[in-house]
Amino acid sequence: MSDMKINVLSEISSEAKIGENVEIGPFCLIGPHVEIGNNVKLHSHVVITGQTKIGNDCEIYPFAALGKIPQVANFTDPEMNSKLIVGDNNRIREHVTMHSGTEHGGWVTKVGDNGLYMAGSHIAHDCILGDNVIFANNATLGGHCTIGDGAILGGLTAVHQFVRIGQKAFIGGMSGVEHDVIPYGMAIGHRAGLGGLNIVGLKRSGFSRQDIHQLRNAYQDIFADKGTLKERVDQVQKDYSDNACVQEMIEFIRNESSRALCVPRD
């Protein structure tokens, strides 16, 4: 715990585990079961409680509240199993809330590395988030959601519980997402529909023109208006057997889910 800078106006439990080169501003509250990694900076008025682990090199802004119990009626956890795990190098802005897990989700909420969670965004219980995720202001998840690497949620987006959002998908601002969004997909709308592929995101991620062309063709084949979805998916799997990104879309569609698949609107 060397080189720590802890403001005397903060309340830090003596049982909390604090890494090296940590800076904690005034009026922060750190509970006894909290673990904070190295090179973490907490601005003022940050609350971290429960069985919460914060990775290295994170920066957490005022009024963020991490590790509080889930917003679940009659929630109980007498054995203190409920956990929140936050990875490395995350930027967690003002008024962000991240809640710990429940028994029905393996007792854990998990946030990956290198994320940006803008002001007012919310991570509910039992959500699993990948790396390089971006939530714009007030984007919110219901419980048990899964968010893939590099996904972006626009401002004021609301995602229904148990929804899956694939890697590098883009959700437009003010969307209500009730159904699973495929990897590399783009969804938008009051009740979001699939609006094509996240072409801009693919280009920014360094995908070649050929890769994007094949993904677009596979997308069009999957959501064509002939045959059944299963028949189209089976055919696309054969036609693009050497394309890992297309195969990832196929696997995502085939994986078991309690939510329907987000599809293009007529």
C-alpha positions as CSV (number, residue, x, y, z in Angstrom):
1,M,0.0,0.0,0.0
2,S,2.9,2.4,-0.7
3,D,2.6,5.8,-2.3
4,M,-1.1,6.0,-1.4
5,K,-2.8,9.4,-1.4
6,I,-6.0,9.2,0.7
7,N,-7.9,12.3,1.7
8,V,-8.6,12.5,5.4
9,L,-12.2,13.2,4.7
10,S,-12.8,9.7,3.2
11,E,-13.8,6.6,5.2
12,I,-11.7,3.6,4.3
13,S,-12.2,0.3,6.1
14,S,-9.0,-1.1,7.7
15,E,-9.9,-4.5,6.2
16,A,-10.1,-3.2,2.6
17,K,-7.2,-4.2,0.4
18,I,-5.7,-1.2,-1.4
19,G,-3.0,-1.5,-4.0
20,E,0.0,0.7,-4.7
21,N,-0.1,4.2,-6.0
22,V,-3.8,4.6,-5.3
23,E,-5.3,8.1,-5.0
24,I,-8.6,8.5,-3.1
25,G,-10.2,12.0,-2.9
26,P,-12.5,13.4,-0.2
27,F,-15.8,11.9,1.0
28,C,-15.3,8.4,-0.5
29,L,-16.5,5.3,1.3
30,I,-14.7,2.0,0.9
31,G,-16.1,-1.1,2.6
32,P,-14.3,-3.9,4.4
33,H,-14.6,-6.5,1.6
34,V,-13.4,-4.3,-1.2
35,E,-10.2,-4.9,-3.1
36,I,-8.7,-2.1,-5.2
37,G,-5.8,-2.7,-7.6
38,N,-2.7,-0.6,-8.4
39,N,-2.7,2.9,-9.9
40,V,-6.4,3.5,-9.3
41,K,-7.8,7.0,-8.9
42,L,-11.0,7.7,-7.1
43,H,-12.3,11.3,-7.3
44,S,-14.5,12.6,-4.5
45,H,-17.8,11.0,-3.3
46,V,-17.2,7.5,-4.7
47,V,-18.8,4.6,-2.8
48,I,-17.5,1.0,-3.2
49,T,-19.0,-1.6,-1.0
50,G,-19.8,-5.4,-0.9
51,Q,-17.6,-8.1,-2.2
52,T,-16.1,-5.8,-4.9
53,K,-12.8,-6.1,-6.8
54,I,-11.5,-3.1,-8.9
55,G,-8.7,-3.9,-11.3
56,N,-5.5,-1.9,-11.9
57,D,-5.3,1.6,-13.6
58,C,-9.0,2.4,-13.2
59,E,-10.4,6.0,-12.7
60,I,-13.7,6.5,-11.0
61,Y,-15.5,9.8,-10.9
62,P,-17.7,11.5,-8.3
63,F,-20.9,9.8,-7.1
64,A,-20.3,6.4,-8.7
65,A,-21.7,3.6,-6.6
66,L,-20.1,0.2,-7.1
67,G,-20.9,-3.1,-5.4
68,K,-24.3,-2.3,-3.9
69,I,-26.8,-5.2,-3.6
70,P,-29.0,-6.0,-6.6
71,Q,-32.3,-4.2,-7.2
72,V,-34.1,-7.4,-6.7
73,A,-37.2,-7.8,-4.5
74,N,-36.5,-9.8,-1.3
75,F,-32.8,-10.3,-2.2
76,T,-30.9,-12.1,0.5
77,D,-27.3,-13.1,0.8
78,P,-26.5,-14.3,4.3
79,E,-23.2,-15.9,3.2
80,M,-21.9,-12.8,1.4
81,N,-21.6,-14.6,-1.9
82,S,-22.7,-11.6,-4.1
83,K,-19.7,-10.1,-6.0
84,L,-18.8,-7.4,-8.5
85,I,-15.6,-7.8,-10.4
86,V,-14.3,-4.8,-12.5
87,G,-11.3,-5.3,-14.8
88,D,-8.3,-3.1,-15.6
89,N,-8.1,0.3,-17.1
90,N,-11.8,1.3,-16.9
91,R,-13.1,4.8,-16.9
92,I,-16.2,5.0,-14.7
93,R,-17.8,8.4,-14.9
94,E,-20.2,10.4,-12.6
95,H,-23.2,8.6,-11.1
96,V,-22.5,5.2,-12.7
97,T,-24.0,2.3,-10.8
98,M,-22.7,-1.3,-11.0
99,H,-24.5,-3.9,-8.8
100,S,-23.3,-7.3,-7.5
101,G,-24.7,-10.7,-8.6
102,T,-27.5,-13.0,-7.5
103,E,-27.7,-16.7,-6.9
104,H,-29.5,-17.1,-10.3
105,G,-26.5,-15.6,-12.1
106,G,-23.7,-17.4,-10.3
107,W,-23.4,-14.6,-7.7
108,V,-21.3,-12.4,-9.9
109,T,-21.5,-9.3,-12.1
110,K,-18.3,-9.0,-14.2
111,V,-17.0,-6.0,-16.2
112,G,-14.0,-6.5,-18.6
113,D,-11.0,-4.3,-19.3
114,N,-10.5,-0.9,-21.0
115,G,-14.2,0.2,-20.8
116,L,-15.7,3.6,-20.8
117,Y,-18.9,4.0,-18.8
118,M,-20.2,7.5,-19.2
119,A,-22.3,9.5,-16.7
120,G,-25.4,7.8,-15.3
121,S,-24.9,4.4,-17.0
122,H,-26.1,1.3,-15.1
123,I,-24.8,-2.3,-14.9
124,A,-27.4,-4.5,-13.3
125,H,-26.9,-7.8,-11.4
126,D,-25.4,-10.8,-13.1
127,C,-24.4,-8.9,-16.3
128,I,-21.2,-10.0,-18.0
129,L,-19.4,-7.4,-20.1
130,G,-16.4,-7.9,-22.4
131,D,-13.4,-5.7,-23.0
132,N,-13.3,-2.3,-24.8
133,V,-17.0,-1.7,-24.1
134,I,-18.5,1.9,-24.3
135,F,-21.7,3.0,-22.6
136,A,-22.8,6.5,-23.5
137,N,-24.7,8.6,-20.9
138,N,-27.5,6.9,-19.1
139,A,-27.3,3.6,-21.1
140,T,-28.7,0.9,-18.8
141,L,-28.8,-2.9,-18.6
142,G,-31.4,-5.1,-17.0
143,G,-30.1,-8.1,-15.1
144,H,-28.3,-11.1,-16.7
145,C,-27.3,-9.3,-19.9
146,T,-24.2,-10.3,-21.9
147,I,-22.2,-7.6,-23.8
148,G,-19.5,-8.6,-26.2
149,D,-16.1,-7.1,-26.7
150,G,-16.1,-3.7,-28.3
151,A,-19.8,-3.2,-28.2
152,I,-21.1,0.4,-28.0
153,L,-24.4,1.5,-26.4
154,G,-25.7,4.9,-27.3
155,G,-27.0,7.4,-24.8
156,L,-30.3,6.6,-23.0
157,T,-30.3,3.1,-24.4
158,A,-32.2,0.5,-22.3
159,V,-31.5,-3.2,-22.7
160,H,-34.0,-5.8,-21.5
161,Q,-32.9,-8.4,-19.0
162,F,-31.2,-11.6,-20.4
163,V,-30.5,-9.9,-23.7
164,R,-27.2,-10.7,-25.5
165,I,-25.3,-8.1,-27.5
166,G,-22.5,-9.5,-29.7
167,Q,-19.1,-8.1,-30.0
168,K,-18.6,-4.8,-31.9
169,A,-22.3,-4.3,-32.2
170,F,-23.6,-0.8,-32.1
171,I,-26.9,0.3,-30.4
172,G,-28.2,3.7,-31.4
173,G,-29.1,6.2,-28.8
174,M,-32.6,6.2,-27.1
175,S,-33.2,2.6,-28.2
176,G,-35.1,-0.1,-26.3
177,V,-33.4,-3.4,-26.9
178,E,-35.7,-6.4,-26.3
179,H,-33.9,-9.0,-28.4
180,D,-30.4,-10.4,-29.0
181,V,-28.2,-8.4,-31.3
182,I,-25.8,-10.3,-33.5
183,P,-22.0,-9.6,-33.4
184,Y,-21.1,-6.7,-35.7
185,G,-24.8,-5.7,-36.0
186,M,-26.4,-2.3,-35.6
187,A,-29.7,-1.9,-33.9
188,I,-31.8,1.3,-33.3
189,G,-35.3,2.3,-32.5
190,H,-38.0,2.7,-29.8
191,R,-38.3,-1.1,-29.9
192,A,-35.0,-1.7,-31.7
193,G,-34.8,-3.5,-35.0
194,L,-31.6,-4.6,-36.8
195,G,-30.5,-1.9,-39.2
196,G,-27.6,-3.7,-40.9
197,L,-23.9,-4.1,-39.9
198,N,-21.8,-1.7,-37.9
199,I,-19.7,-0.8,-40.9
200,V,-18.1,2.3,-39.4
201,G,-17.0,0.3,-36.3
202,L,-15.6,-2.5,-38.5
203,K,-13.5,0.0,-40.5
204,R,-12.3,1.6,-37.4
205,S,-11.3,-1.8,-36.0
206,G,-9.1,-2.4,-39.1
207,F,-11.3,-4.9,-40.9
208,S,-10.3,-5.3,-44.6
209,R,-12.7,-4.4,-47.4
210,Q,-12.9,-8.1,-48.3
211,D,-13.8,-9.1,-44.7
212,I,-16.5,-6.4,-44.6
213,H,-17.8,-7.4,-48.0
214,Q,-18.1,-11.1,-46.9
215,L,-19.8,-10.1,-43.6
216,R,-22.3,-8.0,-45.5
217,N,-23.1,-10.8,-48.0
218,A,-23.5,-13.3,-45.1
219,Y,-25.8,-10.9,-43.3
220,Q,-28.0,-10.5,-46.4
221,D,-28.2,-14.2,-46.8
222,I,-29.1,-14.9,-43.2
223,F,-31.9,-12.3,-43.2
224,A,-33.2,-13.0,-46.7
225,D,-37.0,-13.6,-47.2
226,K,-36.8,-17.1,-48.5
227,G,-36.7,-20.4,-46.6
228,T,-36.5,-20.7,-42.8
229,L,-33.9,-19.0,-40.6
230,K,-32.4,-22.4,-39.8
231,E,-32.0,-23.3,-43.5
232,R,-30.4,-19.9,-44.2
233,V,-28.1,-20.2,-41.3
234,D,-27.0,-23.7,-42.3
235,Q,-26.3,-22.6,-45.8
236,V,-24.3,-19.5,-44.7
237,Q,-22.2,-21.7,-42.4
238,K,-21.2,-23.8,-45.4
239,D,-20.7,-20.9,-47.8
240,Y,-18.4,-19.0,-45.4
241,S,-16.7,-21.8,-43.6
242,D,-13.3,-20.1,-43.8
243,N,-14.6,-16.8,-42.4
244,A,-14.2,-16.6,-38.6
245,C,-16.4,-13.6,-38.2
246,V,-19.3,-15.1,-40.1
247,Q,-18.9,-18.3,-38.1
248,E,-19.1,-16.2,-34.9
249,M,-22.4,-14.7,-36.1
250,I,-23.7,-18.2,-36.8
251,E,-22.6,-19.5,-33.4
252,F,-24.3,-16.5,-31.7
253,I,-27.6,-17.2,-33.5
254,R,-27.5,-20.9,-32.7
255,N,-26.6,-20.5,-29.0
256,E,-29.5,-21.0,-26.6
257,S,-31.1,-17.8,-25.4
258,S,-34.3,-16.8,-23.5
259,R,-34.7,-13.9,-25.8
260,A,-35.7,-13.8,-29.5
261,L,-33.2,-12.6,-32.2
262,C,-33.3,-9.0,-33.2
263,V,-34.1,-9.0,-36.9
264,P,-34.5,-6.3,-39.7
265,R,-37.8,-4.6,-39.9
266,D,-40.0,-4.9,-43.0
